[in-house]
């Protein structure tokens, strides 16, 4: 294969890689905008902290709900049949 053909192949691969990079950068920008607009987080680190807090709150609410269901089932078992 000639040097010209190799260079053309390399250029095509470079162009393909650059296009892919630009698409990924656009996708990242879109996701960061969404993170900010939907959750008020300016960075992934802030989003992670907020997610951790939300998961803790969810665990607490789930536990509270489960206790309520258990109490209800003891007091009024016919309601859960």
Beta strands, then each sheet from edge to edge (+ up, - down):
end
